[in-house]
C-alpha cells in the first residue's frame, strides 16, 4: 500500500506531534468541558485524516488509470521495423530483439525486476514502490483513528469541599481518558500562589496551546501573562461565557456579571494584569482564539466559535432510565447575593407543588442551612451530586421532567439528554425576588439566559405567598407588586 500508508503516516505523525496543550480548570464543569473539547478535537483530527486519505486515494486512482492505459497501449504497438509484438506469448520476442514491456506475465521493468501481468506499479514519496491497485485503498486500511491531544490538565484547586470532591471525581475520569492531571493546591496558604505559579512557568512557556475554563479568574489571568502560546481555547464555565463574549467584543474589563459597585484597591492593583490577559484573549495575526461553547453566543471579530454538543458525555454515559417524576435543580443565586432567601424558598415550594417534584439536585455552592430548609419546609429529597449534573442526568435515573431556574443547565441538559425523552423546563426570575445588593445587570442577564435557551419549555410565574403583615400594622394604602416565580442559576 503506497499512498494509503503515506497518508496514514502523515496523520499519525501530525497527531503524534500535536501541540503540547495545558488546560487550567477550577471547577468540575470546566473540567467536563475540557474533556468535551478534547474529544471534539480528536474527532476533528480524525476527519481531517480521512479527508487526506480520500484525496490520496483519488490521486492514486488517477495514477493507476494512467499506468494501465500506457501498458495497454504498449502491448498492442508495432516496433519501428514494422513486425507486431506477440503480446500473447509469455516469452515472446520482437524480431529486432526487443521484449514487449506490458500486458505480459513475464514482463520486466526498466530496472530488471519482474511484475505480475496486468499490475501497475507506482512510487511512494519515500522512493519505495507499491502495487497501484492497492494504493491508498480506504476499504483496506480505513482512516486511522486520531490520537488523543497531548493534554495536561492543571487543577487549580479551590477550598470549597463540595467543589473539591467533584473535581477529584472528574480528575479520575480525565485520567481514565488517558490525560495527565496535575493537582495544584493553588489556594493552600499565603505562599501557595507563588509556589504554584513558579512550578508552572516551564510548562507554560513550552505549551503551544492553552485551554482555560474561567477567563474571569485572577489566577488564570496571571498565568496567561506568562505563556507564549499562540493558540488559546476558552471552554464554557457555565453562563459566564455569555458575559465573557459580550465584554470581549466591547473591549470592556473582564468582570463577573453578578459583581457590583466600584472596584476596590485589589482590583486597581490587579488591573494591569487583567488588561494584559484580555489582550491575550483577543485574536491577532499571530494568535488564534477559539471559544468552545454550548451557549448561544455571537463571536467577536476573529474569534472562532466551536459548538459543544456534549458528544463525549453521550458516548460515555447513558441513555438514562427515567423515573417518571419531576426533579428540581437548585441554584446558588442566594449564595451570590442576587436572590432573597425567603423568596427563593417560597418559589421552590410553589414549583414543587405545581409539578409534583420530589427531588432537589443541589448546586455545589448551596449552603447546608438553605438545603436544610428546602428539605424541612418544602419536603424535597436533597441530592448532592458528586459529578456535574449533565453526567448525573445522563447516567440516570432521572425524572421525565427537569425544572430549573435560569442557569447553565437549561442550555446543556437538552444537549446531553437529546433523544432520551426528558423535558427541561425553565422558570424566570421575577425582579421582586432580587436583593437590594444585586447587580443592576442581574435581571437582564438572567432574562437573557432564559430567553436564549433552546429546546426547553418556558413556565409561567410560579405562585407564591406574599409575606404576612404584622397584626398590629396598618394595612398598606396600595398593594405592592405580587410575588412572582423564581428563577435561579
N, C-alpha and C positions, 0 to 999 in steps of 0.2 A: 504494500500500500504506500503510495507516494505522497500525494498531496494531502490525503487524509491524515497521515502520520505527521506531516509538516504542520498542518493547521492545528491538530490536537496538541502538538508540541508547543506551538505558539500560544494557544490558550492556556496550557499548563504553565508555561513559562511566565505568562502575564499574571496568572493567578499566584504562582509561587513568589513572584517578585512584587506582589501587590503592595501598595503603600502601607508602611507601618502606621497603625491607627491607634490613637489614645482616645478613650471615651471617659468623660468625667460626669458622675452621677451623684445625686444627693437624696434621691427618693426612689422608692420601688417602681413608681410609674415611669420615671425617667429610664431606669434600667430595663423595664419591659420594652420601652420604645427603642432603646438601643438594640435589643435583640431583634425587634421587628425590622429595624433599619439594616442590620447585618444580614438577615435572611433575604430581604429585598435586594440588597447589594449583590449577594451571591447569585440570586436568580437573574439579575440583570447581567452579570458577567457571563452566566451560562448561556443566556440568549445571544449575547454578542459572539461567543464562541461558536454557537450553532450557525449564526449568520456567516461567520468567516468560513466555516466548513461548507456551507451551501455554495458560497461564492467559489471556493476552491473546486468543489465538485463540478460546477458549471464550466470552469476553465479546463478541467481535466477531460470532460466530455468533448469539448471542442478539440483538444489535442488528440484524443483518441480517434475522432472522426477524420481529422486531417491526416493522421498517420495511416489509417485504414484506406483512405482514398488514394494516398500515394502508393501504398502497397498494391492495391488493386490495379492501379494504372501500370505499375512496373511489371506485374505478372502477365500482362497482355500486350507488351510493347515489342516492336521489332528492333533488332540491332542495326547499326549503321550499314552493315553489308547486306541487309535485306532478309536473311533467314529469320523465321519466327522462333522464339524460345518455346521449348516444350514445357509449359507450366505444369503439366500433369505428371511429369516424371520426377520422382524424388531425387534422382541422381543425374537429372538431365543437364546437358551442357550445350551452350550455343556453339555453332560451328567455328566461331572465332575464339573459342576457348573460355568465354565469359560464362559465369553462372547466373541464372536468374536470382534476383535479390528479394522476391516477395512471393507470397502465396504458396510456399513450399515448406514441407515439414523439415527438410534438410537445409533450409536457407541459413546463411551465415550473415552476421552483422559485419559492419566495416572493420570492427576490431577483432574479427575472427571468432567471436563467441556465437553459439547457436541460439536460436529462438524457436519455440514451437510454432507450428503453422497457424496462420490467421491471428497471431497475437502481436500487438504492437508494444513498444517499449518507450517510456519517457524518462527524462532525467529529473531527479529531485534538485532543489536548490543547493543541497549539500554535495552534489556530484554523484550520488548513488543513483541506481536505476531501478525501475519497477515496472510491472506489467500495467499498461494503461487501462486494461479492462477492469482493474480493481483500484484505480487511483481515486482516493477520497470518496469511496462508496459509503454514504451515510448509513445505508442499511447494514453494512458490515461492521463499521466501527461505532456509529452513533456519536452524538455530541458528548464530549467528556463533561461530567458534572463539574461545575466551578468549585474551586477550593474556597474554604471559609476565609473571610478577611483576616489579615494579620492584626488581630484586635486585642488590646489590653484594656480592660475596664477598671478604672480607678474609682473606688467608692470613697467619697469624702463624707465619712460617717457623721450623721447628726447625733444629738444627745437624746432625742425623744425615744423612749423604749419601744413603742409600737412601730415607729418608722425603722428603727434598727432591726427589729425582728423580721419585718417584711423584706428589708434589704438583704438580710442573710439568706432568706429563702430564695430570693431572686438571684443572688450570687451563686447559689448551688445550681440553679437552672442554667446560668451562664456557663459555669464550668462543665456541666453536662453537655453543652453545645460545643465544647472544645475551646472556649475562650479563656484567656488568662484573667484572673481577677486579683486586683491589688487593693487590700482594705487599708485605708488610712484613717487613724484616729485624729482627724483633722481639727477637732474641737475638744481635744482631751487635755486642756490646761493652757496656761498662758504661753508656754513655749511650743505648743503643738503646731500652730500655723507656720512658724519659721522652720521647724523640722520637716513638716510636710512639703512645703514649697522647695526647700533645699534638696530634698530627696527626689523631687520631680523635675528638677532643672535639666538633667541629662536626657531623660525620655522626652521631655517637651521639645528640646532642640533637635532630637533625631526624628521625631514624628513628622510624617508627611501629610497626615490627615488628623484633624481634631474633631471629635464629636462631643457636644455639650448638651445637657438637658435643661439648664436653667441660666439663661443669659442675664437674669437679674441678680444672680448670686455674686456677692463681692468676691468670694473665693474664686469663682470661675473667671470673673473679670480680671482679677490679678494674674491668674495663670495664663490668660490669653495674651497678656503683655509680654510673656516670656517665650512664646512659641514663634517659630519661623514658618510654620505650616502654611501652605498656600491653598489648602482645601479645608474649609470649615463647614461642618454639618450641625444644625440645630434640630434636635428631636423634641417632640412635644413634652411639655411639662404641664399638661392639662390646658385649661382655657387661657393660661398666661401667655401661650403662644400667640393668641389673637392680639393681645395688647403689645407684645414684643414687635410683631409685624407692623402694627399701626405706628408705634413710636419710631421704629427704624425708618419707615417710609417718610415720616415728617421730620426726621433729624432731631428728635427730642431726646432728652436724657432718659436712660432706662430706669423707670420707676414702677414698682408694682401697683396694680390698679387700686388696691384697697388702702394704700397709704394716703394720708392727707396732711395738710399743713406745710409749713416752710421746712427746709432742710436744716438739720442740726449741725453741730460742729463736726461730727464724724463724717457726715455726708460731704461737707465742704472740703475736708482733708482728702477724702477719697475721690473727689470729683475728677481730678486729672486721670486717675486710673480708669474710672468709668468711661471717660471720654475716649481714651485710647482703645479700650475694649470695644466700644461702639464703632470706632473706625475700623477695627479688625473685622468686625461683623458686617462691614459694608463692602460689597464686591468692587474690585477694580480690575485693571488689565492683567494683573498677576495673581489675583486671588479670587477663588470661586467660593460662593456661599450657597449652601443648599438648606432648605427647611423641609424636614421630613415630618409631615403632619396629617392628622385626620380632621383637623379643624378647617372650616370654610374661610380661607384667607386669600387675599389678593397679594401677589408678590410685588415688592418694590422693584424698581428697575434693576436688572442684573441678577436678582435673586432667583434661584431655581426652586420651585415647589415640587416635591415628590409626595404622592399620596400614600398614606399609611392605611392599608386596608386590613390590617391585623391578620395577614396570611400566616405568620408564624404561629400565632395563638390558635388559629383554626386548624393548622396542620398538626399541632402537638396535643390538643385537648378537645374532648367532646366527640360528637354533639352531646349536650346535657340531657339528663332526664328531667322532665317538667313535673313540678309538684302539684300543679293545678291551682295554687293560691296566688296571692299578690304579695310582693316584697317591697318594702320601702328602703330607699337609700338615704343615709344621713349625710349631713354636711357640716363643715367647720366654720360656717359663716358667723355663728355665735362666738366662737373662739377668736376669730379675727376682728371682732368688734363691729361687724356690719349689721347683724340682725339681733333684735332684742330676744333674750332668752324666753320670757314668758309668752311672747307672741309666737315664737318658734314652737314651743311645746303645744300651744293651742292648735296650731296648724297641723302638726304631726298627728294629734288626736283626731282632728277632723278628717284628714286624709285616710287614716286607718279605719275609721268608722265607715266612710263613704265607699271604700274599695275593699273592705274585708281583709285588710293586711294583717298578718300575724308575725312577721319577722322584720327586724330593723337592722340593715347592714351598716355598721358604724364606720364613719370616716376615721382614719388612723389618728387624726389630731383632735378628735372629740374628747372632752373631759369625762372622767369617770363620774363626776357628780351629775352632769347633764344626762348621761346614759342611764344612771340610776333612776332619775326622774322619768325618763321615757319608759323604762320598764315598769316602775311602780305606779305612775299616774295614767299612762296610756295602755299598759298591759301588753306591750310588744316584747317578743323574744329578741334579745340583743345578740347579734352575731358580730364578732370581731375578726374579720378575715386575716389570714396570715399571708395573703398574696393580694395583688391588685384585683379589684372586683371583676375586671374583664376575664381574668383567668378563673376566678371562683365561679362566675356565672357560666363560663364555658365548660367547666368540669361538672357542674350541677351537684345535687338537684337545685333547681331554681324555679321560681314562680312563673306562671304563664304571662303575668304582667309585672313589670318593674316600674314603680313610681319614684320619680326623683325630683328634687329641686334643681334649679339651673346649675349645672356643673359639667365637668368633663364627660361624665358617663352618658349624658344624653347625646353626645356625639360618637363616643367609642363603642358603647354596648350594641347599637344597631349593626355596626360593622362586625364585631366579634360574634354576634349571635345570628347573623344572616342565615336564613333558611331553617331556623330551629322552631319557628312559630312563636317565639317570645315577643311580646309587645312592650315597648318602652314608652312611658307617659311622663310628661313634664308639667309641673305646676309653677306658675310665675310667682315672683316676689312682689308683694304689694308695697308701695312706698311707705305705708303706715307701719310696716314692720322694721324699717331701718332705724338704727340708733342715731342719736344726735352726733355721735362721733364718726359716723360713716362718711367715707369719701364722697364728695359731690359727684364723682364719676360712677359711684357704685350702682345706682339704679340703671343708668344707661348701659353699663357693661353687662349686668345680669340680664337685662331685657334682650341684649344682643346675643347672649349665649343661648337663650331660649328661642329667639326668633330665627336664628340661622341653623337650628338643629334639623336634620333631615330624617325621614322615616320614623318620626315619633308622633305620639298623639298628644295634642295640647289639651290640658284640662282647664275647666272653668275654675273660678275662685273657690277655694275651699272654705266652707262656712266656719266661722269661729265665734266664740263668745266674747263680747266686749267686757272689759273689766268692770266689776260691780262697784258702784259708788258707795262710800260710807253712808250708813243710815242717817246720820245727822247732817249730812252735807246737803246743801241746797241743790235742787235739780238744775241742770245746765239750761241756760236760756236757748241755746241752739245745739243740737246734737252734732257731734264730730263725725268725721268720715267713718263708715263702717269698717270694722276689722276684716281684712280680706285674706285670701290664701297666702300661703308662704311659698317662698322659693328659696332654695339654698344651693350651696355649691359644694 
